[in-house]
Amino acid sequence: MEGGAYSYAHLVLGGLLIYLLLMLAVGWWSQKKIKSTADFIVAGRRLPLHLSTGTLFATWFCGGTLMGTAAQSYLYGNQGVIFDPWGSTLSLLLTGLIFGRLMRRGGYLTVIDYFELRYGKGMGALAALVQVVAEIGWIGGQLVAFGVILQLFAGIPFFWGVALSCAVLVFYTALGGMWSVTVTDLLQAGFIVAGVSALLFAIVPQIGGWGQLFAFAGNRAGIPAGALLPTKEHGYLGYFGLPGWLYYLGAWLSTGLGDIPSQDLAQRLLAAKDERTASRSAVITAFLYLVVGMIPVALGSIMYGLNPALSTAETEMILPYLAIEYLPPVLTAVFAVALVATLMSSADSALLAAASVIGHNILPYFKPGAGAALELRVTRLCIPAIALGSLLIACYAETIYMLAVITWSLILVGLFAPYAAGYLWKGCNESGAVAALVGGLLSWIAAIAYFMHRIAAGIGPGEAGEGALWDAVYIGSVPAFAISILLLVAVSLVTQKIDPPRRLVDINGRPF
């Protein structure tokens, strides 16, 4: 089906218009709550459990979880979605059980505050750069999906669809900050659950009922639909031996650990009203996320049974196709709104996260002594600038799932080891943290080049090119992550006397 061919496009456009106006109204209302930088960045640290859980769920449930996951399920079954939702669920569980309470106890405004206080300004500056680059790539992945949806349902050219959604996103995020994002996220979470549930209940009768759900499941690679481990016949996504196991571990680690040191997650933990709320919201979100996240996985497998002839490019539009084919027009409009809500809820969080890091952490490097008023103004001004950069990325790299997931591999190889060690090992210092970050990123680049060469020589199912690049990114992330850990430990031990480790302190300098 070509964009603009849907005969009930007016219903979809009407639903989207109402939804976007609602988001703008929430942004306008939320600006009245902004009295300080803390109000803008962490909602005054006043979020109760239901708001904390709602914003965390809606932020994690992104375009990759919906459209990208359905595509990967169609192509590879359960093996293809270890990145998301399985890995993302792991990150939420680890946060709820270990890191959530610690981050909230610190009382920081951003995750960069933690790196600065635990290691020093140098490490803080490097961590801030990694965070901003990762967030811009993440936003780009969501904007790609915006363009795809509006092009398919309404015939709006890809660029203009991305630009329109980007403008609305900037408006309500810049007005209300974390308050605006939190309230809109709660509404968006409701749309997400309703939309994907309606589609599942509409599709199941087409395959003979719930009893046929697992029997009907399939994928283009012929991998057993429920396989979580590499198989003897198919390896992991067509890779065998050591490369296959490295790819498998990379799939789990990229989001399972790479999500944890992100500003998106830290911002929600820091906005919770107390430690218990931060921890409980992460655990509740983990179970909710996995349950709802498996719906697009099931729909992707079902789509393979209904139509096994889709091209790889067409698989990223499986859910819109199913909605148009099997839902009544009014419910199709609701589902289109749910898709947009999914993307908005993740993109606004990343937009605010990147702007917060620049305004609160990077600005003082260029203007020491910047007051709270200037920080707030710069944070707001950064929102449209970051959105513009993400818009350019979205128009250049028109892929959803991979663009969304690669950002967390960047954080995995550079930041996770210093982040976790800062809480769990008193002996780590700034020298070790910087070595882990720089060494992890450089070794990742080298590993990508090496495995690209190996793939071209025939170790995997494809040839050198864009697909091989994505594979090499994840395969190479595992040895790079190991090198990051080794450098952290070795350099910290060697430099204990010249660079004494700092104590773990909260935002007021009190040890905890």
C-alpha atoms as one frame of an Amber mdcrd trajectory, in Angstrom:
protein
   0.000   0.000   0.000   1.382   3.405  -0.954   1.217   6.470   1.269  -1.973
   8.473   0.847  -3.981   5.542  -0.539  -5.880   4.942   2.703  -9.485   5.924
   2.020 -10.180   7.013   5.600  -7.160   9.253   5.899  -9.410  12.118   7.029
 -10.290  10.173  10.201  -6.634   9.560  10.929  -5.727  13.182  10.333  -8.613
  14.306  12.548  -7.505  12.026  15.365  -3.897  13.144  15.038  -4.918  16.801
  15.031  -6.921  16.379  18.250  -4.041  14.516  19.856  -1.422  17.101  18.874
  -3.615  19.948  20.120  -3.974  18.074  23.429  -0.194  17.817  23.724   0.163
  21.545  23.052  -2.483  22.322  25.681  -0.631  20.213  28.267   2.579  22.062
  27.466   0.848  25.410  27.902  -0.643  24.294  31.231   2.633  22.837  32.498
   4.616  26.027  32.073   2.786  27.466  35.092   4.529  24.879  37.301   8.030
  25.925  36.260   9.551  28.122  38.956  13.137  26.820  38.961  15.656  24.668
  37.113  14.702  21.725  39.361  11.052  22.131  38.327  12.015  22.101  34.655
  14.537  19.220  34.761  13.130  16.884  37.475   9.571  18.189  38.084  10.549
  19.469  41.511  11.231  15.861  42.650   7.526  15.422  43.399   6.324  12.604
  41.125   4.149   9.963  42.849   4.276   6.296  41.865   1.637   6.422  39.100
   3.246   9.408  37.348   6.748   8.021  37.814   5.714   4.651  36.353   3.731
   6.241  33.526   6.566   8.444  32.329   9.117   5.625  32.612   6.941   3.176
  30.657   6.081   5.686  27.929   9.718   6.743  27.586  10.978   3.171  27.223
   8.164   2.167  24.836   9.533   3.787  21.693   9.267   3.474  17.929  11.772
   0.637  18.066   9.595  -1.264  20.531   6.578  -1.037  18.244   7.461  -0.808
  14.562  11.065  -1.969  14.778  10.293  -4.931  17.023   7.510  -6.158  14.723
   9.969  -5.966  11.812  12.687  -7.910  13.647  10.178 -10.520  14.780   9.012
 -10.986  11.170  12.623 -11.440  10.044  14.149 -13.461  12.930  11.511 -14.332
  15.533  12.404 -14.008  19.212  16.135 -13.907  18.447  15.660 -10.614  16.639
  14.068  -8.833  19.599  16.576  -9.612  22.356  17.713  -5.984  22.059  14.187
  -4.799  22.749  11.973  -5.681  24.619  14.100  -8.340  26.387  17.229  -6.244
  26.956  15.272  -3.133  27.881  13.291  -5.130  30.440  16.568  -6.303  31.980
  17.760  -2.699  32.318  14.574  -1.719  34.162  14.849  -4.677  36.539  18.484
  -3.947  37.371  17.575  -0.313  37.925  14.718  -1.196  40.247  16.788  -3.693
  42.233  20.147  -1.882  42.393  20.672   1.519  40.808  17.336   3.316  41.207
  17.584   3.928  44.942  21.225   5.006  44.693  20.602   7.552  41.959  17.591
   9.039  43.767  19.512   9.131  47.062  22.134  11.321  45.415  19.548  14.034
  44.723  21.281  15.077  41.491  19.660  17.049  38.665  21.329  14.996  35.909
  23.358  11.806  35.662  26.328  14.012  34.754  26.212  15.502  38.266  26.980
  12.004  39.525  29.976  11.592  37.206  31.337  15.031  38.139  31.025  14.523
  41.899  32.294  10.933  41.875  35.192  11.427  39.445  35.779  15.098  38.610
  35.037  17.749  35.994  37.060  16.070  33.243  35.089  12.842  33.405  31.881
  14.848  33.708  32.611  16.733  30.479  33.367  13.540  28.538  30.264  11.797
  29.895  28.144  14.813  28.929  29.375  14.666  25.322  28.596  10.944  25.067
  25.110  11.500  26.501  24.235  14.310  24.103  25.448  12.416  21.020  23.529
   9.295  22.084  20.316  11.227  22.766  20.421  12.984  19.386  20.697   9.609
  17.635  17.829   8.245  19.738  15.569  11.183  18.833  16.456  10.677  15.179
  15.161   7.105  15.330  11.806   8.290  16.678  11.506  11.035  14.055  12.068
   8.481  11.278   9.016   6.605  12.519   6.976   9.843  12.593   7.706  10.388
   8.929   6.864   6.792   8.006   3.494   6.893   9.806   2.322  10.206   8.361
   3.498   9.230   4.895   1.666   5.914   5.009  -1.620   7.064   6.532  -1.955
  10.518   4.987   0.434  10.781   2.054   2.423  13.590   3.726   5.979  13.622
   2.309   8.501  12.060   4.683  10.414  15.263   5.423   7.328  17.344   6.157
   5.864  14.644   8.376   9.080  14.571  10.409   9.233  18.392  10.527   5.604
  18.770  11.684   5.940  16.284  14.519   9.278  17.815  15.490   7.713  21.287
  15.787   4.951  20.083  18.132   7.499  18.143  20.167   9.701  21.198  20.611
   6.797  23.436  21.596   5.375  21.472  24.508   8.757  20.227  25.770  10.272
  23.720  25.828   7.234  25.151  27.608   6.741  22.681  30.445   9.952  20.656
  30.740   9.682  17.542  32.896   6.184  18.434  34.095   4.939  18.630  30.521
   6.768  15.452  29.542   5.430  13.537  32.565   1.774  14.450  32.075   1.885
  13.835  28.328   3.700  10.537  28.944   0.902   9.326  31.222  -1.681  10.092
  28.522   0.536   8.534  25.870   0.975   5.352  27.918  -2.800   4.910  27.893
  -2.939   5.363  24.111  -0.088   2.865  23.636  -1.684   0.068  25.676  -5.131
   0.645  24.125  -3.796   0.812  20.563  -1.646  -2.318  20.534  -4.235  -4.320
  22.500  -6.992  -3.385  20.040  -4.831  -4.489  17.122  -3.959  -7.826  18.727
  -7.589  -8.628  19.518  -8.544  -7.755  15.933  -5.816  -9.920  14.363  -6.100
 -13.116  16.428  -9.465 -14.180  14.910  -7.825 -14.007  11.466  -5.522 -16.918
  12.383  -8.152 -19.125  13.982  -8.170 -17.860  17.576  -5.818 -17.718  20.532
  -5.117 -21.439  20.399  -3.351 -20.945  17.071  -1.204 -18.010  18.161   1.998
 -19.984  18.726   1.350 -22.518  15.992   0.926 -19.689  13.485   4.122 -17.872
  14.499   6.986 -17.870  12.010   9.787 -15.764  10.589  11.678 -15.342   7.341
  14.942 -16.803   8.683  13.226 -20.057   9.680  14.498 -19.776  13.272  12.220
 -21.399  15.907   9.878 -18.550  16.867  10.502 -18.774  20.605  14.290 -19.286
  20.477  16.137 -16.976  22.886  19.500 -18.746  22.562  21.606 -19.307  19.412
  20.554 -22.522  17.701  22.690 -25.249  16.149  21.096 -24.751  12.719  20.913
 -20.940  12.614  23.434 -19.689  15.177  22.482 -16.174  16.229  21.025 -14.189
  13.330  23.127 -16.285  10.954  26.427 -16.006  12.861  28.115 -19.080  14.365
  30.896 -19.778  16.838  32.569 -16.874  18.649  31.074 -14.113  16.424  27.608
 -15.557  17.033  28.018 -15.567  20.810  29.536 -12.072  20.776  26.556 -10.859
  18.759  24.186 -12.566  21.190  25.851 -10.982  24.225  25.932  -7.630  22.454
  22.188  -7.855  21.905  21.574  -8.278  25.635  24.179  -5.793  26.814  23.473
  -2.913  24.429  20.127  -2.129  26.055  20.307  -4.347  29.144  23.263  -2.375
  30.529  23.585   0.500  28.047  20.221   1.974  29.039  21.130   2.226  32.725
  23.568   5.205  32.737  21.323   7.235  30.400  19.989  10.667  31.277  16.462
   9.568  30.219  16.372   6.992  32.984  18.190   9.116  35.573  15.790  12.009
  35.014  12.777   9.855  35.875  14.441   8.370  38.936  15.461  11.815  40.166
  11.962  13.201  39.613  10.356  10.543  41.863   9.266  11.799  45.276  11.561
   9.385  47.164  13.881   6.393  46.832  11.150   3.807  47.261   9.036   5.358
  44.519  12.012   5.433  42.141  12.815   1.781  42.771   9.232   0.486  42.678
   8.354   2.386  39.498  11.285   0.745  37.667  10.279  -2.779  38.741   6.593
  -2.240  37.869   7.566  -0.748  34.514   9.797  -3.755  33.746   6.892  -6.224
  33.982   4.446  -3.914  32.216   6.967  -3.226  29.483   7.643  -6.901  28.766
   3.944  -7.810  28.635   2.981  -4.971  26.295   6.262  -5.192  24.376   5.608
  -8.805  23.390   2.435  -7.764  21.531   4.307  -6.306  18.512   6.593  -9.354
  18.650   3.526 -11.590  18.260   2.092  -9.358  15.529   5.323  -9.511  13.533
   5.276 -13.314  13.598   1.598 -13.366  12.680   2.246 -11.064   9.753   4.787
 -13.530   8.396   2.096 -16.197   8.358  -0.357 -13.856   6.635   2.115 -12.472
   4.100   5.621 -14.012   3.940   6.658 -11.968   0.874   7.369  -8.550   2.430
  10.660  -6.887   1.588  12.987  -5.918   4.446  12.052  -2.246   4.020   8.324
  -3.050   4.164   8.658  -4.912   7.463   9.067  -1.650   9.391   5.487  -0.768
   8.404   3.890  -4.054   9.494   1.763  -2.557  12.268   0.296   0.268  10.152
  -0.472  -2.273   7.418  -2.246  -4.584   9.866  -4.256  -1.703  11.317  -5.403
  -0.533   7.885  -6.304  -4.062   6.790  -8.025  -5.440   9.887  -9.246  -2.598
  12.122 -12.439  -0.573  11.595 -11.654   2.979  10.373 -12.302   4.622  13.751
 -10.021   2.156  15.561  -7.412   2.610  12.833  -7.401   6.306  13.647  -7.011
   5.449  17.357  -4.133   3.118  16.526  -2.423   5.797  14.426  -2.664   8.129
  17.424  -1.185   5.363  19.604   1.764   5.051  17.224   2.386   8.787  17.338
   1.995   8.765  21.147   4.646   6.047  21.366   7.101   8.142  19.418   6.283
  11.431  21.129   6.742   9.940  24.599  10.269   8.738  23.840  11.396  11.663
  21.713  10.309  14.329  24.202  12.173  12.541  27.000  15.396  12.333  24.994
  15.032  15.937  23.862  14.672  17.168  27.435  17.503  14.873  28.590  20.029
  16.234  26.087  18.996  19.848  26.692  19.243  19.376  30.468  22.807  18.080
  30.203  23.847  21.021  28.024  22.124  23.694  30.101  23.001  22.340  33.539
  26.371  20.633  33.020  28.070  21.863  29.826  27.174  25.576  30.148  29.260
  26.077  33.352  32.404  24.975  31.480  32.012  27.976  29.174  30.412  30.378
  31.663  31.508  29.624  35.240  29.090  30.883  37.851  26.091  30.775  35.534
  22.986  31.273  37.647  19.840  29.195  37.720  17.969  31.651  35.483  20.605
  31.422  32.754  20.737  27.609  33.051  16.972  27.409  32.576  17.041  29.775
  29.594  19.875  27.888  27.872  18.183  24.529  28.521  15.022  25.789  26.832
  16.944  27.266  23.894  18.822  24.001  23.358  15.597  22.072  22.780  14.915
  23.395  19.241  18.632  23.223  18.354  18.874  19.555  19.352  15.621  18.805
  17.553  17.061  20.308  14.354  20.159  18.113  14.577  18.013  15.040  15.139
  15.809  16.040  12.209  18.820  16.035   9.887  19.889  12.605  11.160  16.363
  11.239  10.674  16.256  12.395   7.059  19.673  10.887   6.335  19.411   7.528
   8.143  15.873   6.347   7.437  15.808   3.294   9.698  13.998   2.934  13.019
  15.080  -0.061  15.073  18.830   0.072  14.477  19.091   3.852  14.856  17.303
   3.577  18.196  19.330   0.669  19.563  22.836   1.755  18.465  22.693   4.769
  20.801  22.731   2.491  23.842  25.784   0.581  22.572  27.590   3.917  22.583
  26.750   4.410  26.264  27.500   0.751  27.066  31.111   0.805  25.862  31.855
   4.272  27.226  29.894   4.872  30.412  28.480   1.764  32.051  31.717   0.549
  33.677  32.489   3.935  35.351  28.824   4.359  36.292  28.469   0.989  38.058
  31.960   1.045  39.591  31.328   4.488  41.052  28.633   2.968  43.246  30.109
  -0.467  43.877  33.896   0.012  44.193  35.509   2.647  46.408  38.860   2.288
  44.632  37.892   3.589  41.183  39.187   7.080  40.334  38.977   9.654  37.562
  42.011   8.323  35.711  40.455   4.870  35.545  37.044   6.239  34.523  38.488
   8.358  31.702  40.607   5.430  30.500  37.511   3.207  30.495  35.481   5.733
  28.508  38.123   6.637  25.926  39.527   3.123  25.649  36.069   1.590  25.354
  35.052   3.916  22.513  38.345   3.589  20.601  38.436  -0.195  20.929  34.794
  -0.294  19.772  35.704   1.595  16.594  38.616  -0.778  15.998  36.429  -3.826
  16.658  33.778  -2.576  14.223  36.417  -2.224  11.478  37.805  -5.693  12.245
  34.460  -7.441  12.179  33.385  -5.563   9.053  36.445  -7.116   7.387  35.594
 -10.557   8.786  31.990 -10.285   7.584  33.186  -9.356   4.102  35.371 -12.480
   4.232  32.309 -14.631   4.908  31.844 -15.223   8.654  28.172 -14.211   8.538
  25.098 -14.362   6.325  25.673 -11.043   4.563  28.260  -9.071   2.649  30.023
  -5.847   3.561  27.562  -2.959   3.498  24.959  -1.269   5.660  23.612  -4.515
   7.133  27.127  -5.718   7.922  27.877  -2.403   9.624  24.979  -2.864  12.073
  26.123  -6.424  12.800  29.706  -5.310  13.393  28.517  -2.557  15.749  26.968
  -5.066  18.137  29.533  -7.838  17.765  32.307  -5.324  18.404  30.602  -3.815
  21.452  31.312  -6.890  23.616  35.141  -6.923  23.395  35.074  -3.109  23.674
  33.000  -3.354  26.856  35.432  -5.914  28.296  38.360  -3.619  27.497  36.531
  -0.722  29.167  36.207  -2.752  32.390  39.839  -3.903  32.310  41.109  -0.351
  31.778  38.947   0.961  34.603  40.374  -1.540  37.066  43.997  -1.486  35.902
  44.396   2.283  35.579  42.575   2.943  38.867  44.911   0.569  40.724  48.060
   1.998  39.149  47.132   5.647  39.815  45.800   5.422  43.387  48.545   7.660
  44.832  48.594  10.378  42.175  44.800  10.385  41.749  43.131   9.406  45.047
  39.561   8.134  44.586  36.775  10.518  45.527  34.039   9.510  47.939  30.517
   8.883  46.717  28.549  11.986  47.725  25.120  13.462  47.102  24.418  16.796
  45.401  25.176  18.633  48.673  28.526  16.891  49.132  27.396  14.509  51.891
  28.863  10.971  51.681  26.387   8.106  51.302
